[in-house]
Amino acid sequence: MMELSSVRVLGQLLEGVTEVMDAEDLEVSSLTLDSRSVLPGGVFVGLPGSRQDGRSYIEEAVQAGASAVLYESRGWPVQDYGVPSFPVEDLRQHIGRIASRFYGFPSHPLCVIGFTGTNGKTTCAGLLAQALKCLGRRSAFIGTVGVGLIDDLQPQSLTTPDVVSLHAHLAQLLEQGADSVCVEVSSHALDQGRVDAIDFDTAVFTNLSRDHLDYHASIDEYAAAKLLLFRSGGLRTAVINSDDPWGAEFALAGLSAKVWTYGNDGSADVYPIEATALPDGYRLQLASPSGVVSFRTGLLGQFNVINSIAVVSTLLALEYSPEEIEPVMFRLRPVRGRMELVEHRK
């Protein structure tokens, strides 16, 4: 278990964000964007949202015991809330850094792999977490089907939690012994800064189609949000589906990370030499820069062929050899609710 060196004093927590007059030594017990989760001695962060304005709940948070309040200054009057209160312009861009400090920079010692794309995020992230466990890692998952070590997922409401909760989850997983975490990263999360200050090792792009255009003004803006994950500072490797037109563009976008492409086309770094359908899955043989990877998978459905290729490509990018990967792939099982086989007996 790793001891985290967290920052729990207000002056240090807000260093470089705002001046903390007469409250530098205030000890902070918790940090939250949700007034319902405020603990006595905690800091409440009020941000405007697309559906609700968190600043409307500042008084409620103070009544619940918040010892300090941090809120977006634009479009909100400065008021006396009876506790140290700090209006900050463009606060959202600072929250990830504050949350990371509060929880002791939990992503730094972890191998964090982010998955983004219209389809396949949940399956690919879940399969990779299983594969890493089979390879001896203490792997965890954060996404649509839950959060936790891969064999002990607890339900959650959002694909990608808010930025404070995400850092809290990473800290908890680290304390539970995790060494790698597979995270689903939605376009909403990228646009809203929910993965800010996460130290991603690897980012995976599955595909992009017309979706979420009720939120994004255009398909170009949707794609631009996805690309943000691959611009993350410190990203070591990008694994990209080059069959997808947007993926092909991303691969040529001058990323600082090393790029691994995958797809059905022979121009990709990882592509199938053979893909044979079996009654209980597929037999696949993939060409790659690391050599041929041959394996059977018990996953059903043509779409799971490209998902399997994505997982193998990511494992290769994580520097596992074909010999290590091949026996693992047959052990992978469908992610809950994703093309599971249901037996029916009369």
N, C-alpha and C positions, 0 to 999 in steps of 0.2 A: 504494500500500500504506500502511495506517494504522499508526502506531506506537502500541502500547498502553502505558499507564502502569500496569503491574501492581504489586501489592503482594506482595513476596516476603520480608518480614521478619516473624517470628512475632508480635511485639508489636503491630505495625500490623494484621496479618491478623486477629487475634483481639480487636481493640479493640471494646469494648462487648459482648463475648461472655463473656469470663472474664479473670480476673487472670493475667498471665503473669509469674511470679516467676523471676528469674535466667535467663530465656531470651528476653528481649525482642528481642535482636539476632540471634537464631538465624536464619540464612538458610534459606529453604525452597525446595527444588528442584522439588517436585511435590506434588499434593494428590489423594488418591484414597479411594474407599470400598471398593475391591477390593484385598485383600491381595496378590493375584497381580500387581498393577500397580505395587506400591511400588518407587520408585527410591531409591537412597542419598541421604539428606538430605531425604527427603520427609516429609509429614505424612499419617498414616493416620487416617481417620475411621471409628469403629466405631459402627454403628447397629443396633438390633434391626429385623428385617424379618418379613414374614409367613411366610417359609419358612426363612430362616436368620438367625442373630444374628451380625452383623459383629463384635461384641465378642469372639466366640470365636476370632477370627483375629488378635487384637492381637499375641500373642507371635510368630506367624508373620510378621507385618508388621515387627516389630522385628528379627527375624532377617534379613529381606530388606533391612534398611538404613534403616528409618524412623527419623528423628531426633526425632520427636515424635508423640504420640498424642492424639487428641481423641475422647471417647466419651460416650455417653448414660449419665448417672449413675443414673437410676432402674432399680432391679432389678439392679444390678451392683455388686459390692464394689470399694472403692478398693484398688488394688494398686500395687506398685512394679514397673514394667516395665523399669526400667533406662534410660529416656529420659524427658525431660519429658512428663508425662501430665496431661491436663486433663479431669476428669469435669464434664459440663455437663448440667443439667436441661433437658429439652425442646430438645435439641441440634438436632433436625431443622429446627426453625423458623429456625435461624441459618445452616444450611449454604449456602443459596442466596446469601446476602449474602457469606459467606466466599469462595465459589467465584467470585462476580462480582469481588470485590476481587483475588483471586489472578490472574485472567485479564485484569484491566484494564478491567472493566465493558464487555465486548464487545457487549452488546445495545444500548448507548446510541446509538452512531452508525448502527446498522442499522435498517432498517424491518422489524420482525418481525411476521409475520401468523400468528396461531394458529388452527387449525381443530379444532373438537371436534364430536362427534356419534356416534351409533351406527354409521351408514353414511355413506359418501361422503367421509370425511376425506382418505383417500389420493388419490382421484381429484381432488377439488377443490383440494387443496394442490399436487398435481403439475401440474394444468392452469394454475393461477394462476402458478406458477413459470415455466412455459413462456411464458405470455402476457407476463409482465414482461420476460423475455429478449427476446421479439419487439419489445417497446416500448423496448428499449435499456438495460434494467437488467442488472446482474450478479447474477442471481437464484440462490438456492440452496434446498435442500430438506432437511428432516430428518424422517424418518418410516419407515413400514413397509418401503418398498422401498429405503431406503438414506439416506445422508447425503453431501452434497457440492454443488458447483455443479451445476445441473440437468442438464448434459450429461456429468457425470462422477460419478455416484453410486457410493458404496462401500457394501457390505452392512453391516447392523447387526442386532442380535438383538431389540431392543425397539422398539415404536412410538415411545415417548418415552424417551430415555436417562435414566440417573440424573442428578441435578441438577449434579454436578460435571462429568460427561462432556458434558452439554448446554452448559454455559458454555465448556468446552474446544472443542467443535465450533464454537460461534459465534466464538470467538477465531481459530480456524484458518481459518474461512470468510472472516472479515474480512481476515486476512493474505493470503488468496488473491484479494482484490479484490471480494468480494461486497458489495452495498449493500442487498440485501433477502433475507430468509429466510422461507420458508413452512414452518411447523412443525405436524406432527400432534400434538395434545394429547389424550391419553387421560384417561378419568375416574380411572384408577389414578394417573396422573402428577399430576393436580390434587390428589387426596386425599393423596398422599404427598409433596407439596411439590417435585416434580421440576422444576417451571417457576418456582420461587421466584426473585425478583430478576431475572427476565427483563422487559425493558422492551418490552412488546407495544404496537405501534401500532394494530393492528386485530385483532379476534377474530371468527371466523365460526362460526355454529352451523348444522349441516346438518339434524339430526333426532335423535329419541330414541325408542327402543323397548325392550322388555324384554330386557335383556342384562346380563351381568356381575353378576347377582344372587347369584352365588356369592361375590362380593367385597363388594358393597354390600348392606346389610341389607334395603333396600326400593327401589322405583322412585323414591320421593321423595328418598332419600339419593343415588341415582344422579344424579338431576336437579340436586340441590344441589351435587354435585361439579362438574358441567358449568358451573353458573352461576358458580363461582369464577373462571373465566377472564374473565368479563365484569365482575367486580369488581376486576380488576387495576388497581393504582394507575397513573395516567397513560395508561390506554387512551383512544385518541382516537376510535375508531369501532367500533361493533358491527354486524355484518351477520348477520341472523337470519332463518331460514326460518319465516315466520309461518303457513304451512300446518300446521305441526306444533303440536299443542296446547301442548307445553312451550315451544316457541319463541314462541308468542303470549304466554305468561306472562312469559317472559324480556323480551320487548320492552316490557312494561308494568311491569317491576320497578324502575323509578326509577333506571336506570343513569346514571352520570355521563357516559359516552361518548355521542356522537351515534349514533342508531340508524337503520340502513337495514334495512327488511324486504323480503323477496322471497318469491315463491310463485306459485301458479296463480290465486289469488284476486285480484280487482281491487282489493281494499282494501290490498294490499301496495304498497310504494313502487315495486318493480320486478316486473312481471308480464307474461305473454305476451298480445299482441294476436293473434298468429298463431303456430301451431306445426304445420308441415306435414312429415309423414314423407316422406323421399326414399329411393331405393334405397341411397344411400351416406351417409345421415345425416339432417339436419333443416334446414329453413329456418325461422328464428325472427325474430319482430319483437316487441320488448319495449318497453313503456311505462316511463318512469322520470322522476324529477324533473328530470333533465338533458336530457330529450328522448327521442325514439324511437331504439332501437338495432336495426338490421336486419342480419342476417348468416346465413351458412350454416355448419353444423358438420359435420365428417366423423365425428363420434362416433355410435356405434350404440347403440340401446336407449333406451326411454322414460325410464329413470332418468337418462340423461345429459342430458335436457332440463332437469330441475331442477338438475343439476350445472352445466350451462352458464349457467343463470340466476344461480346462486350466484357463479360466476366473474365474470360481467359486473357483478353488483351490487357485488362487492368492488372491481373496477377503477373503477367509478363512485365508490365511497366513497374510493378512493385518488386521486380527482380527475382521472381520465382522461376525455376527452370521448367521446361516441358515435362521432365521426369517427375517433378514434384506435383505439377498441376494435374496430370492425366488421371491418377487414381482418385483424386478428390472430386472430379466433376460428376461421376456417377452417384456420389453420396448426397448430392444436393437435392433438396425437396422443394416443391412449390411454396412460395410465400403464401401465407394465409389469405384465402379469398381470391387467389390468382391461379386459375386453371388447375384446381385441385381435382383429383380423381375421386368420385363418390361412388362407392360400391353399393349396388342394390341387389338384395337377395329376396326372391319370392318365397 
